[in-house]
Amino acid sequence: MATDTSFDLVVVGAGIIGLAAAYAARQRGLRVAVVERHARCIGASVRNFGFVTVTGQRRGEHWQRARRTREVWEQVVAQAGIEVLHRGAYFLARRPQARDVMDAFLRTDMGEGCRILGAAEAARDLPMLQPGHGVLYSPHECRMESREALPRLARWLEAAHGVAFFWNRPVLGISLPQIHTSQGVLHAAHAVVCPGHDLHTLYPEMLTQARIRLCTLQMLRVMPAQPMTLPGAVLSDLSLARYDGFTGLAEAGALQALIQTEQAEHLRHGVHLIAVQSADGSLVVGDSHVYGDSEVPFQRDGIDDLILGELHRVLRVRDLRVVERWAGTYASSADVVYKTAPAPGVAVGLVTGGTGASTSFAFGEELVALSLGA
Ligand SMILES: Cc1cc2nc3c(=O)[nH]c(=O)nc-3n(C[C@H](O)[C@H](O)[C@H](O)COP(=O)(O)OP(=O)(O)OC[C@H]3O[C@@H](n4cnc5c(N)ncnc54)[C@H](O)[C@@H]3O)c2cc1C
């Protein structure tokens, strides 16, 4: 338990955005504390795939954020003792129109380092892949087990960087230099607020005006009866029709129209496929996207069936046992991030495009700069 109560900068929220901001502030030599409502991070940052993606991010600034974040993750995982479970991503084109999107993507600057795998290469890397119209391979991605990585990151920030952590302490209000928590007042010249999808505790009027909604996602962990190895994340046409980095291409229109006809139920529930593997051989598979003004409290089997159906269209894996189901929620808006400075010295930041693991470290740097007025 930290005992100091005065810092240069206090971060609210120990999700990945808060931890990334704490790291960025320490890189500037500031004395930093992180204050978290819960006993540990239980938000979106530990419920996600742990999939750090570059390919598919919105072109321009956000893609650059992902590239920068990927670079910082590489430094951090080595130092914090976080295991990278696999690298790269494989997109299977199940339709010729998806292959057109891939070819068009490769002609853009975002295609750098990516390529279409030859049939032999694809069969070598992923022998269980269903037949299709080509596989786009991106080398830029990596995957960590978030539920292990986040606590390790926090412990490392504390031990190696001297960040003070206050757990089980909701922050109730900020009036710098005072930060009012459920257990007393902390003092800091600067604050960075990273509340995830809590839009009601700090600066609620501002977050309401920003037209932020909540997106609830369903996730599954499945164990294949026969051992198998995924060398990287596996995705399908549905992601090529969903991710901004692809949908911004003219060729995406034909694919989206076809999916609208052939997989309307998937689109209705925002289902697309990401499959990644954990150290015990199980696969984390998702996901769906249901938008509203609150979290969706109930999970639906029908949505899980849509996700698993797509998995079977992409991978020849029989006899899967579902061993875990969970849901996660993130704040969502038309833009991919929301950041603002509601008072001098304070920055508030949310990643609203569902890509916080992939863009956290760059966004954390932006938020610290905003709070410093830099
Ligand atoms: C199921 C799912 C899958 C996803 N998959 C991916 C993926 O593979 N790749 C990717 O890049 N992104 C993914 N995302 C998105 C990504 O997980 C989020 O963008 C990211 O985790 C958001 O981080 P955060 O720190 O803002 O939020 P959170 O992780 O929710 O953390 C916010 C923290 O702030 C705390 N807090 C809030 N208010 C207060 C307060 N007043 N006082 C104290 N503490 C407070 C909360 O308790 C919480 O711990 C996924 C999201 C979900 C839900």
The ligand as a MOL file (V3000), in Angstrom:
LIG
                    3D

  0  0  0     0  0            999 V3000
M  V30 BEGIN CTAB
M  V30 COUNTS 53 58 0 0 0
M  V30 BEGIN ATOM
M  V30 1 C -14.2220 -8.3840 -25.1040 0
M  V30 2 C -13.2570 -7.3250 -25.5940 0
M  V30 3 C -12.2930 -7.6660 -26.5230 0
M  V30 4 C -11.3790 -6.6950 -26.9590 0
M  V30 5 N -10.3430 -7.0720 -27.7480 0
M  V30 6 C -9.3610 -6.1810 -28.0260 0
M  V30 7 C -8.1870 -6.5860 -28.6750 0
M  V30 8 O -7.9710 -7.7690 -28.9300 0
M  V30 9 N -7.2810 -5.6370 -29.0260 0
M  V30 10 C -7.4440 -4.3410 -28.6830 0
M  V30 11 O -6.6100 -3.5240 -29.0220 0
M  V30 12 N -8.5130 -3.9330 -27.9790 0
M  V30 13 C -9.4640 -4.8320 -27.6370 0
M  V30 14 N -10.5490 -4.4300 -26.9160 0
M  V30 15 C -10.6290 -3.0460 -26.4640 0
M  V30 16 C -9.7150 -2.8090 -25.2800 0
M  V30 17 O -9.7710 -3.8840 -24.3730 0
M  V30 18 C -10.1190 -1.4960 -24.6000 0
M  V30 19 O -10.0590 -0.4530 -25.5600 0
M  V30 20 C -9.1860 -1.1570 -23.4520 0
M  V30 21 O -9.0480 -2.2480 -22.5790 0
M  V30 22 C -9.7190 0.0400 -22.6900 0
M  V30 23 O -8.8400 0.2700 -21.6210 0
M  V30 24 P -9.2130 1.2590 -20.4550 0
M  V30 25 O -8.0260 1.3230 -19.5670 0
M  V30 26 O -9.7380 2.5270 -21.0350 0
M  V30 27 O -10.4790 0.6030 -19.7600 0
M  V30 28 P -10.6050 -0.4960 -18.6040 0
M  V30 29 O -9.7520 -1.6670 -18.8420 0
M  V30 30 O -12.0730 -0.7650 -18.4590 0
M  V30 31 O -10.0560 0.2210 -17.3260 0
M  V30 32 C -10.6590 1.3680 -16.7680 0
M  V30 33 C -10.4030 1.3190 -15.2850 0
M  V30 34 O -10.7390 2.5600 -14.6980 0
M  V30 35 C -11.3060 2.2870 -13.4250 0
M  V30 36 N -12.0990 3.4420 -13.0220 0
M  V30 37 C -13.0920 4.0460 -13.7050 0
M  V30 38 N -13.5630 5.0960 -13.0340 0
M  V30 39 C -12.8430 5.1770 -11.8740 0
M  V30 40 C -12.8530 6.0610 -10.7650 0
M  V30 41 N -13.6950 7.0950 -10.6940 0
M  V30 42 N -11.9600 5.8440 -9.7600 0
M  V30 43 C -11.0850 4.8200 -9.8080 0
M  V30 44 N -11.0400 3.9480 -10.8540 0
M  V30 45 C -11.9000 4.1260 -11.8730 0
M  V30 46 C -12.1470 1.0390 -13.6690 0
M  V30 47 O -12.4230 0.3750 -12.4520 0
M  V30 48 C -11.2360 0.2550 -14.5920 0
M  V30 49 O -10.3800 -0.6400 -13.9030 0
M  V30 50 C -11.4880 -5.3750 -26.4860 0
M  V30 51 C -12.4780 -5.0260 -25.5720 0
M  V30 52 C -13.3460 -6.0020 -25.1110 0
M  V30 53 C -14.3910 -5.6260 -24.1010 0
M  V30 END ATOM
M  V30 BEGIN BOND
M  V30 1 1 1 2
M  V30 2 1 2 3
M  V30 3 2 2 52
M  V30 4 2 3 4
M  V30 5 1 4 5
M  V30 6 1 4 50
M  V30 7 2 5 6
M  V30 8 1 6 7
M  V30 9 1 6 13
M  V30 10 2 7 8
M  V30 11 1 7 9
M  V30 12 1 9 10
M  V30 13 2 10 11
M  V30 14 1 10 12
M  V30 15 2 12 13
M  V30 16 1 13 14
M  V30 17 1 14 15
M  V30 18 1 14 50
M  V30 19 1 15 16
M  V30 20 1 16 17
M  V30 21 1 16 18
M  V30 22 1 18 19
M  V30 23 1 18 20
M  V30 24 1 20 21
M  V30 25 1 20 22
M  V30 26 1 22 23
M  V30 27 1 23 24
M  V30 28 2 24 25
M  V30 29 1 24 26
M  V30 30 1 24 27
M  V30 31 1 27 28
M  V30 32 2 28 29
M  V30 33 1 28 30
M  V30 34 1 28 31
M  V30 35 1 31 32
M  V30 36 1 32 33
M  V30 37 1 33 34
M  V30 38 1 33 48
M  V30 39 1 34 35
M  V30 40 1 35 36
M  V30 41 1 35 46
M  V30 42 1 36 37
M  V30 43 1 36 45
M  V30 44 2 37 38
M  V30 45 1 38 39
M  V30 46 1 39 40
M  V30 47 2 39 45
M  V30 48 1 40 41
M  V30 49 2 40 42
M  V30 50 1 42 43
M  V30 51 2 43 44
M  V30 52 1 44 45
M  V30 53 1 46 47
M  V30 54 1 46 48
M  V30 55 1 48 49
M  V30 56 2 50 51
M  V30 57 1 51 52
M  V30 58 1 52 53
M  V30 END BOND
M  V30 END CTAB
M  END
